[in-house]
Amino acid sequence: MPKQTRSSALAVFINCPFDSSYRRVFDAIVFTVVALGCQARCARERETGTQERLKKILEIIEACHFGIHDISFMGIDPKTKLARHNMALELGVFLGCCEFGGQRHARKSCLILDRDPWRYRKSISDLSGRDIKSHNGNPKQAITVVRDWFVTESKSHDKPAGSVIVQQYRRFRKQLPSLCRKTDRRVSELLFNEYCVLATTWLQTNA
């Protein structure tokens, strides 16, 4: 895999829900990004009280040429009765960066995901006309959609097929509990950076 840096053009900002019910799709997306030879980045890569969260996200967006934005969790929170708009806000920041960030950011590319193809029209109608992809809450479908988007936008035609990455992911997930036990960790408690390192290391010897 190529050496990557924080400013690498192969860095991918992952703007997805952190809800436990979405974890299966999130983990599949992160694995796919790593399997494509990219550096997965998201707000959870740092947990510091010295930096305001939005500023941290802005810095990640600035450094990433690619972005994956899942707006599938815009529903009403049953406890607060309020809608959740964090993902939509970060998508808007990314699109604004593309539009007003000068030549350096004009060529940024993003993938917009949702559970269903046209659901977004009921809440963010201003996105109409954009190509929104659906994953139906299915990790396998999310892997294929992410892979195909990246290959098209990066013009990297040496990447494995979506079906190959799906098989790799299934093997990785089957072995993940054993990998965690070797270092006294649990799959459910893995931090974002720990998961990325495990996926990267596994792919280097098993891809």
C-alpha positions, -999 to +999 in steps of 0.1 A: +000+000+000+013+035-007+026+056+021-001+081+032+000+114+050-026+136+066-026+158+035-027+128+011-050+131-019-060+095-010-076+106+023-113+100+025-135+119+050-162+096+063-193+115+075-215+088+088-237+082+119-220+069+150-252+052+162-248+016+173-275+004+150-255+018+120-222+002+132-223-027+107-225-003+077-200+021+091-174-007+097-180-020+062-174+015+047-142+021+067-129-014+056-136-006+020-118+027+021-087+010+036-090-019+011-089+007-017-055+019-005-069+051+011-066+067+045-100+067+063-106+098+083-136+109+105-144+130+136-136+101+159-099+100+149-092+124+177-109+129+210-094+161+224-109+187+247-085+213+233-103+216+199-139+225+191-155+196+172-166+216+141-131+230+137-117+195+138-142+185+111-133+215+090-096+206+092-103+170+080-125+182+051-098+206+041-073+178+040-095+152+021-100+151-016-128+126-012-158+124+011-185+099+020-216+114+035-245+092+048-276+112+055-297+081+065-301+092+101-320+124+096-350+110+114-367+123+145-350+114+178-376+095+199-364+111+231-359+148+221-385+148+192-359+168+172-343+159+139-306+149+137-288+171+112-251+166+119-244+146+088-264+170+066-244+200+081-211+183+074-222+175+038-231+211+034-197+222+046-180+198+022-201+210-008-194+246+002-157+239+003-159+226-032-178+256-044-160+284-026-126+269-016-108+280-047-090+258-073-074+236-047-108+223-035-129+226-067-121+191-078-132+174-045-156+145-050-181+131-026-205+102-024-239+109-008-256+078+007-290+072+021-311+041+030-335+047+001-328+065-032-354+093-030-360+097+008-338+128+009-363+147-012-387+149+017-362+166+040-334+182+019-350+189-014-322+213-024-301+181-031-324+173-060-304+167-092-275+151-074-267+114-077-277+099-043-268+062-038-287+039-015-273+011+007-306-001+022-288-006+055-268-035+039-230-036+045-225-056+013-243-030-008-225-002+009-191-018+001-200-021-036-214+014-039-183+030-022-159+009-043-176+018-076-178+055-068-142+057-058-129+038-088-149+061-111-139+093-094-102+085-088-098+068-122-080+040-103-088+010-124-065-014-106-087-018-076-104-051-067-140-057-076-167-050-052-174-087-048-138-093-039-138-066-012-170-081+002-153-115+005-123-099+021-145-081+045-163-113+055-130-131+062-117-101+082-149-099+103-147-137+110-111-133+122-115-100+140-126-115+174-094-136+174-073-106+164-088-086+193-083-114+219-046-114+211-043-079+224-070-081+252-095-061+232-132-065+223-146-059+188-175-038+202-150-016+221-126-009+193-118+028+187-119+042+152-081+043+149-077+008+163-101-006+138-083+011+109-050-003+120-064-038+123-080-036+089-048-022+073-026-048+089-049-077+080-051-065+043-014-063+040-011-100+046-045-114+035-056-093+005 
